[in-house]
Every structure is written in C-alpha cells, then in structure tokens.
C-alpha cells in the first residue's frame, strides 16, 4: 500500500495528476456501464409490492431529495457526532423521508401529473 500515496496527486499539470484523473475516469465509466449490466443479468426479478411502490415514487424522490438531505444535514450540524454517524443518519433519514414524501405527493391529484 505504500505505492498508492506516491501515486495520488494533489493537482496541477504533471504525470501523477494525469494518471490519477485517467484512473478515476476509467473507474467511473466502468461503474456506469458495468453496474446496470450486473443488475440486469443477476438481479432482474419480479419486484415485490413494496419495491413497486418505491419505483413509482423514485422520480419524485429524485426531485425532492436534495431539500431533505440538506435540511437533515443542517439539523445535525450543531451536534458533536462522528462524521460517519452523521453520514449514516442523513442517508437513512434522507431515503425514508424522500420516498415517503414522494409517495404521498403522488397521491395528490395536481402533483401526480408532474411527478
């Protein structure tokens, strides 16, 4: 593991930055292409009733999740908790509240056409 800190560059126009940026781009493209294929091939099954409701609420959760995540982060800002605990709390709360609120908004007639 001694090789990795020497390879990671802090920025600038040098070979370390070029190698690290190329590696990040390669990994990103690999995930963007590979993960959908992985899930299509190995995890493609008929969804349960809960998953179908989550799928219906997914676009709405995508739209409103930023407001909820920022709100939860702001609420936790003053508490002296470890960053990992804050991350877990924000993630779990953000997912639950975003999907719940999106599902409830989907029941409203005027908003149903938008989200």
C-alpha positions as CSV (number, residue, x, y, z in Angstrom):
1,X,0.0,0.0,0.0
2,X,3.0,2.3,0.0
3,X,2.7,2.7,-3.7
4,X,-0.8,4.5,-3.6
5,X,0.2,7.6,-1.6
6,X,3.0,8.3,-4.0
7,X,0.7,8.0,-7.0
8,X,-2.1,10.2,-5.7
9,X,-1.5,13.8,-6.9
10,X,-2.7,17.0,-5.3
11,X,-3.5,18.6,-8.6
12,X,-1.6,20.5,-11.2
13,X,-0.1,19.7,-14.6
14,X,2.0,16.6,-14.0
15,X,2.1,12.9,-14.7
16,X,0.6,11.9,-11.3
17,X,-2.4,14.1,-11.9
18,X,-2.8,12.7,-15.4
19,X,-2.6,9.1,-14.2
20,X,-5.0,9.6,-11.3
21,X,-7.5,11.5,-13.4
22,X,-7.4,8.8,-16.1
23,X,-7.9,6.1,-13.4
24,X,-10.9,7.9,-11.9
25,X,-12.5,8.4,-15.3
26,X,-11.9,4.7,-16.2
27,X,-13.5,3.6,-12.9
28,X,-16.4,5.9,-13.4
29,X,-17.2,4.7,-16.9
30,X,-16.8,1.2,-15.7
31,X,-19.3,1.7,-13.0
32,X,-21.8,3.5,-15.2
33,X,-21.7,0.7,-17.8
34,X,-21.0,-2.3,-15.6
35,X,-23.5,-1.8,-12.7
36,X,-26.6,-1.7,-14.9
37,X,-25.4,-4.8,-16.8
38,X,-24.6,-6.6,-13.5
39,X,-28.1,-5.8,-12.1
40,X,-29.8,-6.7,-15.4
41,X,-28.1,-10.1,-15.6
42,X,-28.1,-11.2,-12.0
43,X,-30.8,-9.3,-10.1
44,X,-33.6,-9.0,-12.6
45,X,-36.6,-10.5,-11.0
46,X,-40.2,-9.6,-10.5
47,X,-40.4,-6.9,-7.8
48,X,-42.4,-7.2,-4.6
49,X,-45.3,-4.9,-3.7
50,X,-43.0,-2.6,-1.7
51,X,-40.5,-2.3,-4.5
52,X,-43.2,-1.4,-7.0
53,X,-44.4,1.4,-4.7
54,X,-40.8,2.6,-4.4
55,X,-40.4,2.6,-8.2
56,X,-43.5,4.7,-8.5
57,X,-42.1,7.2,-6.0
58,X,-38.5,7.2,-7.4
59,X,-38.7,10.2,-9.7
60,X,-40.4,12.3,-7.1
61,X,-37.7,11.3,-4.5
62,X,-35.1,12.2,-7.1
63,X,-36.6,15.7,-7.4
64,X,-37.1,16.4,-3.7
65,X,-34.2,14.5,-2.0
66,X,-31.8,17.5,-2.1
67,X,-34.1,19.6,0.0
68,X,-34.5,16.8,2.6
69,X,-30.8,15.9,2.7
70,X,-29.7,19.5,3.1
71,X,-32.3,20.0,5.8
72,X,-31.2,17.0,7.7
73,X,-27.6,17.9,7.4
74,X,-28.3,21.4,8.6
75,X,-30.2,20.0,11.6
76,X,-27.3,17.8,12.5
77,X,-24.7,20.5,12.0
78,X,-24.6,21.6,15.7
79,X,-24.4,18.1,17.2
80,X,-21.0,16.7,18.1
81,X,-21.2,13.3,16.4
82,X,-18.7,11.4,14.3
83,X,-18.8,12.1,10.6
84,X,-19.6,8.5,9.8
85,X,-22.6,8.5,12.2
86,X,-23.9,11.8,10.7
87,X,-23.5,10.3,7.2
88,X,-25.5,7.2,8.2
89,X,-28.2,9.3,9.8
90,X,-28.5,11.6,6.9
91,X,-28.5,8.7,4.4
92,X,-31.2,6.7,6.2
93,X,-33.4,9.7,7.0
94,X,-33.0,11.1,3.5
95,X,-34.0,7.8,1.9
96,X,-37.0,7.2,4.2
97,X,-38.3,10.8,4.1
98,X,-37.7,11.3,0.4
99,X,-39.5,8.2,-0.7
100,X,-42.3,8.6,1.8
101,X,-43.0,12.2,0.9
102,X,-42.7,11.4,-2.8
103,X,-45.3,8.7,-2.4
104,X,-47.7,10.9,-0.5
105,X,-47.2,13.7,-3.1
106,X,-48.0,11.2,-5.8
107,X,-51.5,10.8,-4.2
108,X,-52.2,14.5,-4.7
109,X,-54.2,14.9,-8.0
110,X,-52.4,18.1,-9.2
111,X,-48.9,16.9,-8.4
112,X,-49.5,13.4,-9.8
113,X,-49.1,14.7,-13.3
114,X,-45.8,16.4,-12.6
115,X,-44.0,13.7,-10.7
